[in-house]
């Protein structure tokens, strides 16, 4: 049985200068929202196993596994389906991409 790796990396993507406010809520008008099924199809085409898509603070919150089997939780703007937030919980055996490190080799496990 694999034990989840203790490191969770959070990546945040800002959609615009107004998104830099303290609030992380999505404010897309409901009339502009795309169906959840379109988001599910896009993620599954990238190799994700989508377990759940729910609405949280006006965003689509997705939970599942990425193409490498890591647990993921992501928030998407429901109108544009743009990524707003991504959390990845790596397994202890996972190979973590260099792009997720700050650049100092001392910060790597």
Buried (B, 14 or more C-beta within 10 A) or exposed (E): EEEEBEEEBEEEBEBEEEBEEEEBEBEBEEEEBBEBEEBBEBBEEEEBEBEEBEEEEBBBBBBBBBEBEBBBBBBBBBBBBEBBBBBBBBBEEBEBEEEEBEEEEEEEE
